[in-house]
Amino acid sequence: MGVLTYTDEHTSPVLPARIFKASILDSHNLMPKLLPDAIKSIALIKGDGGAGSIKQINFAGGFAKHQIDEIDEKTLTYKYTLIEGNGISDKIEKVSYDIKFESSPDGGSISKMTTTIYTHGDFEIKEDELKAGKEKVLGLYKAVEAYLINNPDAYYQITGTNIRYERKMVITIILVRATILDSHNLMPKLLPDAIKSIELIKGDGGAGSIKQINFAGGFAKHQIDEIDEKTLTYKYTLIEGNGISDKIEKVSYDIKLESSSEGGTVSNMTTTIYTRGDIEIKEEELKAGKEKVLGFYKVAEAYLINNPNAYV
């Protein structure tokens, strides 16, 4: 038997207890809701959810059985082993995961996951296979993170975040195609409970066009001010609907995506809020707006990580 062990670390603006509750304790309810095209259901087929229990994840194409080795809400640790289904083959006997969530200095969280792959014989796992596995796991956590940012009352109170966000796993042009050029198709698919549809109600999608986003509770009209696939820039203005009030006249967004030194993407967004008179916008209102926008991008990022051939 061969043994390969590696450790990954990821940061998040969300409190560790919230991520633990959402991604571990309530995963059977939340994950099929967030990723309905990928995860059909998660069922406990043995035990009560504690150590020794077995969960079965039913995918659109196959399944996976996880044996829970340890779960501790106080220490925010979770250990489990993939024992059957997708990921198990004539090469791989089992895969064990040791996950620990900790508080970060900036008020968010750090998740550390040690993965141990047990192979049949001395078989060598290729680098691209390891990378694909890492990206799938990261994609699941990113989907949960995006949900928690968009739903600050779920699984406890949310923490602050910065609108500048570095996407280390997704190539810039692919992110542009998914979140901007094809948002009308992709976002209602990824967030069906929040976004019912996105339609072009004026123009051809270029400057001067108007898009209407229909939410479960209301709508928003965006006027496209500039869109340039070559320079990876997108400027638009919220002119009507959710977000516009007796305090706010309009909100303009200037988005610029750039390639990072690591081959991923850095997104910079400047938001300009035009108020009616000298109304002061409260910090928590600004924070909530930032988190909603960031949440949409994180959901798209999770989808792209889980679907590496999309928008290529």
C-alpha positions in Angstrom: 0.0 0.0 0.0 1.3 3.5 -0.9 0.5 6.5 1.2 0.4 10.1 -0.1 -0.3 13.1 2.3 -0.7 16.8 1.5 -2.1 19.8 3.4 -4.1 22.7 2.0 -5.0 26.0 3.8 -7.8 28.4 2.8 -8.9 31.7 4.2 -12.4 33.1 4.4 -14.1 36.3 5.7 -16.7 34.2 7.4 -16.6 33.1 11.1 -15.2 29.5 11.5 -18.3 28.4 13.5 -20.6 29.4 10.7 -18.7 27.6 8.1 -18.5 24.5 10.3 -22.2 24.4 10.9 -23.1 25.0 7.3 -20.5 22.8 5.5 -20.3 20.0 8.0 -23.2 19.8 10.4 -25.9 20.8 7.9 -24.3 19.7 4.7 -27.0 17.2 4.0 -29.5 20.0 3.7 -27.4 22.8 2.3 -25.2 21.3 -0.3 -27.9 19.8 -2.6 -29.6 23.2 -2.4 -26.5 25.2 -3.4 -25.3 22.8 -6.1 -28.4 21.0 -7.4 -26.8 20.1 -10.7 -23.9 18.3 -9.0 -25.3 17.0 -5.7 -28.7 15.4 -5.8 -28.9 14.4 -2.1 -26.9 13.5 1.0 -28.2 10.7 3.2 -27.1 9.1 6.5 -27.1 5.4 5.8 -25.6 4.3 9.1 -25.4 5.8 12.6 -26.6 9.0 14.1 -24.1 11.4 12.5 -21.4 10.9 15.0 -18.1 8.9 14.8 -18.6 5.6 12.9 -21.6 6.9 10.9 -21.6 6.7 7.1 -23.0 9.3 4.8 -23.8 8.7 1.1 -23.5 11.7 -1.3 -25.5 11.1 -4.5 -24.1 13.0 -7.4 -25.7 13.5 -10.8 -23.2 10.9 -12.0 -22.5 8.4 -9.3 -22.1 8.5 -5.5 -19.6 8.6 -2.7 -19.7 7.0 0.8 -18.0 8.9 3.7 -17.2 7.2 7.0 -17.2 9.8 9.8 -14.1 9.2 12.0 -14.4 12.2 14.3 -16.6 15.3 14.5 -16.3 17.9 17.2 -18.3 21.2 17.2 -16.4 22.6 20.1 -12.9 22.3 18.5 -14.3 22.7 14.9 -12.6 19.6 13.7 -14.0 17.0 11.3 -12.3 13.8 10.1 -13.8 11.4 7.6 -12.7 8.8 5.0 -13.9 8.2 1.5 -14.5 4.5 1.4 -16.6 3.8 -1.7 -17.9 5.3 -4.9 -16.5 8.2 -7.0 -12.9 8.6 -6.2 -12.3 5.0 -5.3 -10.7 2.9 -8.0 -8.3 0.1 -8.8 -5.6 2.7 -8.0 -7.0 4.2 -4.8 -8.2 2.2 -1.8 -9.4 5.0 0.4 -8.9 8.7 1.1 -8.9 10.3 4.5 -9.6 13.9 5.3 -8.6 15.8 8.5 -10.3 19.3 8.6 -9.7 22.0 11.2 -11.4 25.5 11.2 -9.7 28.3 13.1 -10.2 32.0 13.6 -8.0 34.3 11.5 -6.5 37.6 12.7 -8.9 39.7 10.5 -12.0 38.2 12.1 -12.6 35.5 9.5 -11.5 31.9 9.4 -8.7 29.7 8.2 -9.5 26.1 7.2 -6.7 23.5 7.2 -7.3 20.2 5.5 -4.9 17.3 5.4 -5.6 14.7 2.8 -4.1 11.2 2.9 -4.5 9.0 -0.1 -4.0 5.2 0.3 -3.2 3.6 -3.0 -3.2 0.0 -4.1 0.5 -0.9 -4.2 3.1 1.8 -5.0 1.0 3.5 -7.6 1.9 7.2 -8.2 -0.9 9.8 -8.3 -0.4 12.4 -11.1 -0.2 16.1 -10.3 -3.2 17.0 -12.4 -5.3 14.4 -10.6 -4.3 15.9 -7.2 -5.1 19.3 -8.5 -8.5 18.3 -9.8 -9.4 16.8 -6.4 -8.3 19.9 -4.5 -10.3 22.1 -6.8 -13.5 20.1 -6.3 -13.2 20.3 -2.5 -12.4 24.0 -2.7 -15.4 24.6 -4.9 -17.8 23.0 -2.4 -16.5 25.3 0.4 -16.6 28.3 -1.8 -20.2 27.7 -2.6 -21.0 27.5 1.1 -19.0 30.6 1.8 -20.9 32.5 -0.9 -24.2 31.4 0.6 -23.2 32.6 4.1 -22.1 35.9 2.7 -25.4 36.3 0.9 -27.4 35.2 3.9 -25.9 36.9 7.0 -28.6 35.6 9.3 -27.9 32.0 8.4 -25.7 29.9 10.8 -25.0 33.0 13.0 -23.8 36.5 12.3 -21.5 37.3 9.4 -18.2 39.1 9.7 -16.8 41.9 7.5 -15.2 41.5 4.1 -13.3 43.5 1.6 -14.7 44.0 -1.9 -11.2 43.4 -3.4 -11.0 39.6 -3.8 -8.3 37.4 -5.3 -9.4 34.3 -7.1 -6.4 32.2 -7.2 -8.1 29.2 -8.9 -9.9 30.8 -11.9 -8.4 32.3 -15.1 -9.5 35.9 -15.7 -11.1 35.7 -19.1 -13.1 32.6 -17.9 -14.4 34.6 -14.9 -15.4 37.5 -17.2 -17.3 35.2 -19.6 -19.2 33.5 -16.7 -20.0 36.5 -14.4 -20.5 39.2 -17.0 -21.1 38.0 -20.6 -23.2 35.0 -19.6 -24.6 36.1 -16.3 -28.2 36.0 -17.6 -27.9 32.2 -18.1 -25.5 31.2 -15.3 -26.7 33.1 -12.2 -30.3 32.0 -12.2 -29.0 28.4 -12.5 -26.5 28.8 -9.7 -28.8 30.8 -7.3 -32.4 29.6 -8.2 -33.8 30.5 -4.8 -32.5 34.1 -5.1 -32.4 35.0 -8.8 -35.4 33.9 -10.9 -34.2 35.4 -14.2 -32.1 38.0 -15.9 -33.3 39.6 -19.1 -32.3 42.3 -21.5 -35.1 44.8 -21.7 -33.3 47.4 -23.8 -30.5 47.3 -26.3 -28.2 44.5 -27.5 -26.1 44.0 -24.4 -23.6 46.8 -25.2 -23.3 50.2 -23.7 -26.7 51.9 -23.1 -28.5 48.5 -22.7 -30.6 47.8 -19.6 -30.8 44.4 -17.9 -33.5 43.5 -15.4 -32.6 41.0 -12.6 -35.8 39.4 -11.2 -35.3 38.2 -7.6 -37.5 36.0 -5.5 -38.5 39.3 -3.7 -38.3 42.2 -6.2 -36.1 43.2 -9.1 -33.2 45.5 -10.1 -32.5 47.3 -13.3 -28.9 47.7 -14.4 -27.9 50.2 -17.1 -24.7 49.0 -18.8 -22.4 52.0 -19.2 -19.3 50.2 -20.6 -18.4 46.6 -21.3 -15.1 45.5 -22.9 -14.0 41.9 -23.1 -10.5 42.9 -24.3 -9.7 45.2 -21.3 -11.8 43.0 -18.9 -13.8 46.0 -17.7 -17.4 46.4 -16.9 -19.3 49.4 -15.7 -23.0 49.6 -14.9 -25.4 51.6 -12.8 -28.3 50.4 -10.6 -31.1 52.7 -11.7 -34.3 51.1 -10.4 -35.6 48.4 -8.0 -34.0 46.7 -5.0 -31.3 49.0 -3.7 -32.9 52.2 -4.8 -34.8 54.1 -2.1 -35.8 57.4 -0.7 -32.1 57.7 0.4 -30.3 56.3 -2.7 -30.8 57.7 -6.2 -28.5 55.4 -8.0 -25.4 53.2 -7.6 -22.6 52.9 -10.1 -20.1 50.0 -10.3 -16.8 50.0 -12.1 -15.3 46.5 -12.3 -11.8 45.7 -13.5 -10.4 42.1 -13.6 -6.7 41.5 -13.9 -4.5 38.4 -14.0 -2.7 37.6 -10.8 0.9 36.6 -10.5 -0.3 33.1 -9.6 -2.3 32.6 -12.8 -5.6 33.4 -11.2 -7.6 36.6 -11.0 -7.7 39.8 -9.0 -11.0 41.7 -9.2 -11.2 45.4 -8.2 -14.6 47.1 -8.0 -15.3 50.7 -7.3 -18.8 51.5 -6.0 -20.2 55.0 -6.2 -23.4 55.6 -4.3 -25.5 58.7 -5.2 -27.7 59.8 -2.3 -30.7 62.1 -2.3 -29.4 65.1 -0.4 -26.9 64.7 2.4 -28.2 61.4 3.6 -25.4 59.3 5.3 -25.2 55.7 4.5 -24.5 53.5 7.6 -21.5 51.2 7.7 -23.6 48.1 8.0 -25.6 49.0 4.9 -22.4 49.4 2.9 -21.1 46.2 4.3 -24.3 44.3 3.4 -24.1 45.6 -0.2 -20.5 44.6 -0.6 -21.2 41.1 0.8 -24.0 40.5 -1.6 -21.9 41.4 -4.7 -19.0 39.3 -3.4 -21.3 36.4 -2.8 -22.5 36.3 -6.4 -18.9 36.2 -7.6 -18.0 33.4 -5.2 -20.9 31.3 -6.3 -19.7 31.7 -9.9 -16.1 30.9 -8.9 -17.3 27.7 -7.1 -19.1 26.6 -10.3 -16.0 27.2 -12.5 -13.8 25.3 -10.1 -16.2 22.4 -10.2 -16.6 22.6 -14.0 -13.1 23.3 -15.3 -14.1 23.0 -19.0 -16.9 25.6 -18.8 -16.3 28.8 -20.7 -12.9 27.7 -22.0 
